[in-house]
Amino acid sequence: MENQKDAFTANDILDFLWKYKVIFISLGLAAAVISSIVSLLMEEKFKSTVVLYPTMSSSIIYSDQLTNEQDPTAFGEKDATEQMLQILESSYIREKVVSKFDLMTHYEIDTSSELKLYYLNESYKDFISFDRNNKGAVMINVLDRSPDTAMYIAAYISELYDSARNAIIHEKALIDFEIKKAKLEKLFAERQAVKDTMAKLTQLGVVTMDGYEGLVTQLINAKTQEDKEATKKKLEMTELYGSELKSYEITLDFLEDRIATMSSVYEQAETNAFESPSHKFTIEPASLPVRKAYPVRWLIVVVSTFSTVFLAIVLLLFWEKAKELQARSKK
């Protein structure tokens, strides 16, 4: 019986609301008026958005056969998107944007404050954000009181992505390039040394084993003693150093193959170290916003009014219940 007595029925709720209707209506109207005034005083913000997709490959590949990962026209997947977000949120891009648009002044931050950098970073996070949509694209969102500034900042960050990624790649690729350059130069020096030695042997009259048979024929057909002596000398030198010349020929062929392979690798390393390819597909470039994105005044008024009335209902319910319990305790 006591449980039935304490139960709160729909009629009780209606009676309760009707009993305090003047308070609820008054509070609701007051909340609506105050929130309307506050929303009107709030500074308007305009939003500009850039939508990007990362590329699959981070460099120009010199190869006749490209894998999907090396294809510069392939869209990047989840990992590439995460990397793009990390770079966009990096201090490299933040510092460039802060410097170019003088955000310390633009956000009206007190430069004499010890916490100026903290306030700057918080304002940057509030007005500039990077998100991934449900289709895997990366969105650069910029809020600003000036629609032009919002568009310019969003476009500038989009441009900075390539330079930031290239700077990261170049830092490592330059070391790789210097190593491959030194190896290629060493191979060139070794090839030249072999060629110089072969030239000296040739000057002494040494010929290859293929040319040895020609010298024998030349000796047989020699008409003068002088020609015979010269040919004999070449034959003697070839017998002494012919195998050595052949060894240098084999070494030269080996070096030519190494140089051909290393030249291709060197060209790739040089491209990675100095070229600045684009690493993104711009799906939606920054555009000039024509409507404000913040504040949404009607939403502020509705939420504020509803919250105020709801809180009043809860408090009055507690107050009614407290009175009821107090009355029971006196009996």
VOPAGU-2260 file (C-alpha; in pm, 1 decimal, decimal comma):
REM VOPAGU-2260
SITE   aa  ch    i         X         Y         Z
SITE  MET   A    0       0,0       0,0       0,0
SITE  GLU   A    1     283,9     237,3      84,3
SITE  ASN   A    2     448,5     170,9    -252,1
SITE  GLN   A    3     124,1     255,2    -431,9
SITE  LYS   A    4      92,8     567,5    -222,4
SITE  ASP   A    5     444,7     681,5    -312,9
SITE  ALA   A    6     408,1     604,8    -686,2
SITE  PHE   A    7     429,9     908,6    -911,4
SITE  THR   A    8     157,8     885,7   -1178,8
SITE  ALA   A    9     111,9    1082,0   -1499,3
SITE  ASN   A   10    -167,7    1280,1   -1334,9
SITE  ASP   A   11      68,3    1370,7   -1051,8
SITE  ILE   A   12     323,2    1499,1   -1303,5
SITE  LEU   A   13      59,0    1708,2   -1481,9
SITE  ASP   A   14     -67,5    1843,4   -1150,3
SITE  PHE   A   15     288,4    1926,9   -1049,7
SITE  LEU   A   16     359,7    2109,5   -1375,3
SITE  TRP   A   17      32,9    2299,6   -1356,2
SITE  LYS   A   18      96,3    2393,9    -995,5
SITE  TYR   A   19     427,9    2561,0   -1081,0
SITE  LYS   A   20     340,8    2667,9   -1434,4
SITE  VAL   A   21     405,8    3034,3   -1359,7
SITE  ILE   A   22     757,3    2956,9   -1234,3
SITE  PHE   A   23     837,3    2733,7   -1532,5
SITE  ILE   A   24     701,4    2980,1   -1786,9
SITE  SER   A   25     881,3    3270,9   -1620,1
SITE  LEU   A   26    1211,2    3082,6   -1603,6
SITE  GLY   A   27    1170,9    2962,6   -1962,6
SITE  LEU   A   28    1105,1    3313,5   -2092,3
SITE  ALA   A   29    1391,8    3454,6   -1886,6
SITE  ALA   A   30    1629,7    3185,2   -2013,6
SITE  ALA   A   31    1518,6    3245,4   -2372,7
SITE  VAL   A   32    1571,2    3621,0   -2344,7
SITE  ILE   A   33    1906,8    3593,8   -2167,4
SITE  SER   A   34    2041,1    3325,0   -2403,4
SITE  SER   A   35    1924,3    3528,4   -2702,1
SITE  ILE   A   36    2112,3    3834,3   -2575,9
SITE  VAL   A   37    2422,2    3625,8   -2498,3
SITE  SER   A   38    2415,1    3457,4   -2840,5
SITE  LEU   A   39    2385,2    3797,8   -3008,2
SITE  LEU   A   40    2690,0    3918,7   -2816,4
SITE  MET   A   41    2894,8    3612,1   -2918,0
SITE  GLU   A   42    3143,4    3673,5   -3197,9
SITE  GLU   A   43    3049,1    3512,6   -3527,4
SITE  LYS   A   44    3284,6    3259,4   -3679,0
SITE  PHE   A   45    3307,7    3143,9   -4040,4
SITE  LYS   A   46    3428,1    2797,7   -4136,7
SITE  SER   A   47    3640,1    2700,0   -4436,4
SITE  THR   A   48    3719,2    2335,1   -4509,1
SITE  VAL   A   49    3971,9    2158,0   -4731,7
SITE  VAL   A   50    3927,4    1787,6   -4806,6
SITE  LEU   A   51    4239,9    1588,0   -4894,1
SITE  TYR   A   52    4341,0    1231,8   -4970,9
SITE  PRO   A   53    4703,9    1119,0   -4926,8
SITE  THR   A   54    4884,4     950,6   -5213,6
SITE  MET   A   55    5003,9     594,3   -5176,1
SITE  SER   A   56    5363,7     666,9   -5286,0
SITE  SER   A   57    5590,6     926,0   -5123,7
SITE  SER   A   58    5834,5     967,0   -5412,0
SITE  ILE   A   59    5878,4     952,9   -5788,9
SITE  ILE   A   60    5978,2     596,7   -5880,0
SITE  TYR   A   61    6207,8     531,2   -6177,4
SITE  SER   A   62    6096,8     184,3   -6278,5
SITE  ASP   A   63    5926,0      25,7   -6576,7
SITE  GLN   A   64    5706,8    -185,0   -6349,4
SITE  LEU   A   65    5534,7     -14,6   -6055,0
SITE  THR   A   66    5366,8    -191,9   -5766,6
SITE  ASN   A   67    5041,7     -50,1   -5626,3
SITE  GLU   A   68    5237,7     100,9   -5335,8
SITE  GLN   A   69    5467,8     282,8   -5579,9
SITE  ASP   A   70    5192,3     416,2   -5805,5
SITE  PRO   A   71    5180,7     796,7   -5766,4
SITE  THR   A   72    4815,6     799,1   -5878,8
SITE  ALA   A   73    4698,8     554,9   -5610,0
SITE  PHE   A   74    4501,1     684,7   -5312,2
SITE  GLY   A   75    4650,4     618,8   -4969,5
SITE  GLU   A   76    4474,6     392,4   -4721,9
SITE  LYS   A   77    4425,9     412,9   -4343,8
SITE  ASP   A   78    4795,1     423,7   -4250,6
SITE  ALA   A   79    4865,1     698,4   -4503,4
SITE  THR   A   80    4569,0     896,3   -4369,1
SITE  GLU   A   81    4698,5     864,4   -4012,9
SITE  GLN   A   82    5040,6     985,6   -4127,9
SITE  MET   A   83    4877,5    1283,2   -4300,6
SITE  LEU   A   84    4694,3    1376,5   -3980,2
SITE  GLN   A   85    5016,8    1352,7   -3778,8
SITE  ILE   A   86    5199,0    1583,4   -4017,8
SITE  LEU   A   87    4912,6    1834,5   -4028,6
SITE  GLU   A   88    4912,2    1846,7   -3647,4
SITE  SER   A   89    5292,4    1887,9   -3631,1
SITE  SER   A   90    5469,1    2188,3   -3479,6
SITE  TYR   A   91    5631,0    2253,4   -3820,0
SITE  ILE   A   92    5296,1    2345,5   -3975,8
SITE  ARG   A   93    5162,6    2516,7   -3661,7
SITE  GLU   A   94    5463,3    2747,7   -3637,4
SITE  LYS   A   95    5445,7    2835,1   -4007,9
SITE  VAL   A   96    5076,2    2924,4   -3982,3
SITE  VAL   A   97    5123,6    3124,0   -3661,1
SITE  SER   A   98    5407,0    3320,9   -3818,6
SITE  LYS   A   99    5243,2    3389,6   -4156,0
SITE  PHE   A  100    4909,1    3508,2   -4016,5
SITE  ASP   A  101    5048,4    3660,4   -3693,6
SITE  LEU   A  102    4797,9    3459,6   -3492,2
SITE  MET   A  103    4930,6    3594,7   -3163,2
SITE  THR   A  104    4792,2    3934,0   -3261,0
SITE  HIS   A  105    4498,3    3797,6   -3460,0
SITE  TYR   A  106    4371,5    3600,4   -3158,7
SITE  GLU   A  107    4430,8    3906,6   -2937,2
SITE  ILE   A  108    4666,3    3727,0   -2697,6
SITE  ASP   A  109    4855,3    3935,1   -2442,8
SITE  THR   A  110    5217,3    3908,0   -2555,4
SITE  SER   A  111    5341,1    4018,3   -2212,7
SITE  SER   A  112    5179,3    3719,7   -2041,3
SITE  GLU   A  113    5398,5    3429,9   -1930,3
SITE  LEU   A  114    5126,7    3194,5   -2057,2
SITE  LYS   A  115    5104,3    3351,0   -2402,7
SITE  LEU   A  116    5223,6    3034,5   -2579,6
SITE  TYR   A  117    4973,5    2824,9   -2386,6
SITE  TYR   A  118    4687,1    3056,9   -2483,5
SITE  LEU   A  119    4811,5    3062,0   -2842,8
SITE  ASN   A  120    4817,4    2682,4   -2868,0
SITE  GLU   A  121    4472,8    2654,2   -2707,0
SITE  SER   A  122    4328,2    2910,1   -2949,0
SITE  TYR   A  123    4494,4    2727,7   -3240,6
SITE  LYS   A  124    4331,6    2399,8   -3129,1
SITE  ASP   A  125    3993,8    2569,9   -3086,6
SITE  PHE   A  126    3987,8    2731,6   -3430,1
SITE  ILE   A  127    4198,1    2495,5   -3644,7
SITE  SER   A  128    4126,3    2123,7   -3645,7
SITE  PHE   A  129    4205,4    1815,4   -3853,0
SITE  ASP   A  130    3966,3    1522,3   -3880,4
SITE  ARG   A  131    3907,4    1211,1   -4086,7
SITE  ASN   A  132    3562,4    1167,3   -4233,3
SITE  ASN   A  133    3377,4     838,0   -4271,7
SITE  LYS   A  134    3515,0     797,4   -4624,8
SITE  GLY   A  135    3879,1     808,2   -4515,1
SITE  ALA   A  136    3951,4    1161,7   -4637,0
SITE  VAL   A  137    4125,4    1420,7   -4420,2
SITE  MET   A  138    3947,3    1749,9   -4349,8
SITE  ILE   A  139    4123,1    2074,4   -4259,0
SITE  ASN   A  140    3868,8    2288,2   -4071,8
SITE  VAL   A  141    3938,9    2653,8   -3993,4
SITE  LEU   A  142    3708,9    2882,2   -3792,3
SITE  ASP   A  143    3766,1    3255,8   -3796,3
SITE  ARG   A  144    3573,9    3579,0   -3753,9
SITE  SER   A  145    3689,7    3676,1   -4103,4
SITE  PRO   A  146    3569,5    3450,6   -4387,9
SITE  ASP   A  147    3870,4    3553,9   -4600,1
SITE  THR   A  148    4118,3    3463,2   -4325,1
SITE  ALA   A  149    3947,6    3127,0   -4266,0
SITE  MET   A  150    3982,7    3044,6   -4636,3
SITE  TYR   A  151    4344,3    3165,1   -4659,9
SITE  ILE   A  152    4455,6    2970,6   -4352,6
SITE  ALA   A  153    4287,7    2648,9   -4473,2
SITE  ALA   A  154    4445,2    2684,2   -4819,3
SITE  TYR   A  155    4788,8    2763,4   -4672,3
SITE  ILE   A  156    4783,9    2457,8   -4444,6
SITE  SER   A  157    4691,5    2243,6   -4745,1
SITE  GLU   A  158    4994,2    2381,7   -4931,6
SITE  LEU   A  159    5219,4    2331,1   -4629,2
SITE  TYR   A  160    5144,3    1959,3   -4613,9
SITE  ASP   A  161    5360,7    1884,2   -4917,9
SITE  SER   A  162    5653,9    2096,8   -4796,9
SITE  ALA   A  163    5633,9    1943,0   -4447,4
SITE  ARG   A  164    5630,1    1586,8   -4581,9
SITE  ASN   A  165    5908,2    1661,9   -4831,0
SITE  ALA   A  166    6120,4    1814,3   -4554,2
SITE  ILE   A  167    6085,9    1492,7   -4353,0
SITE  ILE   A  168    6169,0    1277,2   -4656,6
SITE  HIS   A  169    6462,5    1495,8   -4765,9
SITE  GLU   A  170    6622,9    1485,2   -4422,3
SITE  LYS   A  171    6668,2    1108,4   -4444,2
SITE  ALA   A  172    6698,1    1083,9   -4822,3
SITE  LEU   A  173    6988,7    1330,6   -4830,8
SITE  ILE   A  174    7201,6    1096,3   -4619,5
SITE  ASP   A  175    7113,1     806,1   -4848,6
SITE  PHE   A  176    7194,6    1020,4   -5152,7
SITE  GLU   A  177    7539,1    1116,1   -5020,1
SITE  ILE   A  178    7622,1     749,2   -4951,7
SITE  LYS   A  179    7516,9     638,9   -5300,8
SITE  LYS   A  180    7695,7     936,5   -5458,4
SITE  ALA   A  181    8020,5     838,9   -5283,9
SITE  LYS   A  182    7981,8     476,7   -5396,2
SITE  LEU   A  183    7917,0     579,7   -5756,3
SITE  GLU   A  184    8215,3     815,7   -5757,5
SITE  LYS   A  185    8430,0     533,3   -5622,3
SITE  LEU   A  186    8314,2     304,2   -5902,0
SITE  PHE   A  187    8393,4     574,2   -6161,1
SITE  ALA   A  188    8742,3     612,8   -6011,9
SITE  GLU   A  189    8801,4     236,1   -6018,2
SITE  ARG   A  190    8683,7     216,1   -6379,9
SITE  GLN   A  191    8914,0     498,5   -6482,7
SITE  ALA   A  192    9208,0     333,0   -6307,0
SITE  VAL   A  193    9141,0       7,0   -6495,2
SITE  LYS   A  194    9111,0     195,7   -6826,2
SITE  ASP   A  195    9439,4     380,0   -6761,5
SITE  THR   A  196    9618,8      53,3   -6686,3
SITE  MET   A  197    9476,4    -110,9   -6998,1
SITE  ALA   A  198    9586,9     189,4   -7204,6
SITE  LYS   A  199    9942,3     155,4   -7074,2
SITE  LEU   A  200    9948,9    -215,6   -7155,7
SITE  THR   A  201    9818,3    -140,4   -7503,5
SITE  GLN   A  202   10093,9     117,2   -7551,3
SITE  LEU   A  203   10347,5    -155,3   -7467,2
SITE  GLY   A  204   10202,3    -363,6   -7751,4
SITE  VAL   A  205    9991,5    -600,3   -7544,0
SITE  VAL   A  206    9680,5    -721,8   -7722,5
SITE  THR   A  207    9400,3    -950,8   -7621,2
SITE  MET   A  208    9413,9   -1321,9   -7694,6
SITE  ASP   A  209    9177,9   -1262,7   -7984,6
SITE  GLY   A  210    9430,7   -1020,1   -8127,2
SITE  TYR   A  211    9718,0   -1262,5   -8067,3
SITE  GLU   A  212    9623,7   -1473,0   -8370,9
SITE  GLY   A  213    9622,7   -1160,7   -8581,5
SITE  LEU   A  214    9978,2   -1080,6   -8467,9
SITE  VAL   A  215   10092,6   -1431,7   -8569,0
SITE  THR   A  216    9942,4   -1382,7   -8915,4
SITE  GLN   A  217   10099,6   -1037,6   -8932,3
SITE  LEU   A  218   10441,7   -1183,8   -8842,7
SITE  ILE   A  219   10415,6   -1445,3   -9117,3
SITE  ASN   A  220   10321,9   -1185,6   -9375,0
SITE  ALA   A  221   10578,7    -927,6   -9264,0
SITE  LYS   A  222   10791,2    -813,6   -9558,4
SITE  THR   A  223   11061,9    -622,5   -9377,2
SITE  GLN   A  224   11283,0    -708,7   -9085,2
SITE  GLU   A  225   11167,6    -399,1   -8905,5
SITE  ASP   A  226   10804,2    -510,7   -8926,6
SITE  LYS   A  227   10898,3    -856,3   -8804,6
SITE  GLU   A  228   11085,6    -716,3   -8502,6
SITE  ALA   A  229   10795,5    -490,5   -8409,5
SITE  THR   A  230   10546,6    -774,2   -8440,2
SITE  LYS   A  231   10769,7   -1010,2   -8237,7
SITE  LYS   A  232   10791,3    -751,0   -7962,4
SITE  LYS   A  233   10412,1    -726,0   -7947,4
SITE  LEU   A  234   10386,0   -1103,6   -7935,2
SITE  GLU   A  235   10638,6   -1120,5   -7650,6
SITE  MET   A  236   10458,6    -848,9   -7451,2
SITE  THR   A  237   10124,5   -1020,7   -7509,3
SITE  GLU   A  238   10268,7   -1352,8   -7390,1
SITE  LEU   A  239   10392,6   -1175,8   -7075,9
SITE  TYR   A  240   10093,4    -950,1   -7000,0
SITE  GLY   A  241    9810,5   -1080,6   -7217,0
SITE  SER   A  242    9640,8   -1266,1   -6931,5
SITE  GLU   A  243    9668,0    -953,2   -6717,3
SITE  LEU   A  244    9501,1    -745,7   -6988,6
SITE  LYS   A  245    9225,6   -1006,1   -7012,4
SITE  SER   A  246    9176,1    -984,6   -6636,2
SITE  TYR   A  247    9139,3    -607,1   -6661,7
SITE  GLU   A  248    8883,9    -651,3   -6939,3
SITE  ILE   A  249    8674,0    -877,1   -6715,8
SITE  THR   A  250    8708,0    -629,3   -6430,4
SITE  LEU   A  251    8602,6    -344,2   -6660,9
SITE  ASP   A  252    8290,3    -532,7   -6770,8
SITE  PHE   A  253    8204,5    -600,1   -6405,7
SITE  LEU   A  254    8251,8    -232,0   -6315,8
SITE  GLU   A  255    8035,6    -121,5   -6610,2
SITE  ASP   A  256    7752,7    -344,1   -6486,0
SITE  ARG   A  257    7793,1    -211,3   -6130,5
SITE  ILE   A  258    7793,7     148,6   -6254,5
SITE  ALA   A  259    7480,2      91,4   -6462,3
SITE  THR   A  260    7296,6     -50,9   -6160,3
SITE  MET   A  261    7430,8     211,3   -5919,8
SITE  SER   A  262    7346,4     494,2   -6162,0
SITE  SER   A  263    6981,5     392,5   -6152,5
SITE  VAL   A  264    6986,4     371,0   -5772,3
SITE  TYR   A  265    7172,2     703,0   -5754,1
SITE  GLU   A  266    6913,4     871,3   -5976,9
SITE  GLN   A  267    6634,6     747,8   -5748,1
SITE  ALA   A  268    6821,3     868,2   -5437,9
SITE  GLU   A  269    6884,7    1208,1   -5599,6
SITE  THR   A  270    6514,2    1243,2   -5677,5
SITE  ASN   A  271    6416,3    1152,2   -5321,1
SITE  ALA   A  272    6668,2    1400,2   -5180,3
SITE  PHE   A  273    6592,2    1703,1   -5397,1
SITE  GLU   A  274    6261,8    1666,8   -5579,0
SITE  SER   A  275    5942,8    1791,4   -5413,2
SITE  PRO   A  276    5648,2    1593,7   -5550,9
SITE  SER   A  277    5293,0    1638,8   -5425,7
SITE  HIS   A  278    5172,1    1385,3   -5170,7
SITE  LYS   A  279    4802,7    1467,1   -5176,5
SITE  PHE   A  280    4489,0    1477,7   -5386,6
SITE  THR   A  281    4279,6    1786,7   -5318,9
SITE  ILE   A  282    3918,1    1672,2   -5331,9
SITE  GLU   A  283    3769,9    2000,5   -5210,4
SITE  PRO   A  284    3984,9    2315,5   -5207,1
SITE  ALA   A  285    3937,9    2598,5   -4957,8
SITE  SER   A  286    3643,3    2820,4   -5046,3
SITE  LEU   A  287    3510,7    3148,7   -4913,2
SITE  PRO   A  288    3238,5    3073,2   -4654,3
SITE  VAL   A  289    2924,2    3280,4   -4712,4
SITE  ARG   A  290    2736,2    3179,4   -4396,0
SITE  LYS   A  291    2853,7    3182,6   -4037,5
SITE  ALA   A  292    2919,0    2844,8   -3875,1
SITE  TYR   A  293    2916,0    2967,4   -3514,6
SITE  PRO   A  294    2722,6    3048,7   -3304,9
SITE  VAL   A  295    2402,1    2864,7   -3398,8
SITE  ARG   A  296    2177,6    3107,2   -3210,9
SITE  TRP   A  297    1850,5    2916,5   -3229,1
SITE  LEU   A  298    2019,3    2605,9   -3092,7
SITE  ILE   A  299    2172,7    2802,5   -2804,8
SITE  VAL   A  300    1831,9    2950,2   -2715,9
SITE  VAL   A  301    1651,5    2613,3   -2736,3
SITE  VAL   A  302    1912,5    2423,7   -2532,7
SITE  SER   A  303    1942,1    2698,8   -2270,7
SITE  THR   A  304    1564,6    2730,0   -2228,7
SITE  PHE   A  305    1508,5    2355,3   -2209,7
SITE  SER   A  306    1798,8    2306,7   -1966,1
SITE  THR   A  307    1673,7    2584,0   -1737,9
SITE  VAL   A  308    1316,9    2452,5   -1725,4
SITE  PHE   A  309    1432,7    2092,9   -1678,7
SITE  LEU   A  310    1664,4    2192,0   -1393,3
SITE  ALA   A  311    1379,8    2386,4   -1230,6
SITE  ILE   A  312    1154,1    2079,7   -1254,3
SITE  VAL   A  313    1416,2    1856,2   -1093,3
SITE  LEU   A  314    1485,7    2101,7    -809,8
SITE  LEU   A  315    1117,1    2157,3    -735,8
SITE  LEU   A  316    1057,1    1782,1    -738,0
SITE  PHE   A  317    1330,6    1739,0    -479,0
SITE  TRP   A  318    1186,9    2028,6    -282,3
SITE  GLU   A  319     835,6    1874,3    -288,6
SITE  LYS   A  320     974,0    1536,0    -184,9
SITE  ALA   A  321    1172,8    1693,5      98,3
SITE  LYS   A  322     860,4    1869,2     226,0
SITE  GLU   A  323     667,5    1543,4     211,0
SITE  LEU   A  324     934,6    1353,0     405,1
SITE  GLN   A  325     955,4    1632,6     660,5
SITE  ALA   A  326     578,5    1624,1     710,0
SITE  ARG   A  327     584,3    1247,0     760,5
SITE  SER   A  328     860,7    1267,3    1014,5
SITE  LYS   A  329     652,0    1503,8    1228,7
SITE  LYS   A  330     360,5    1260,5    1246,6
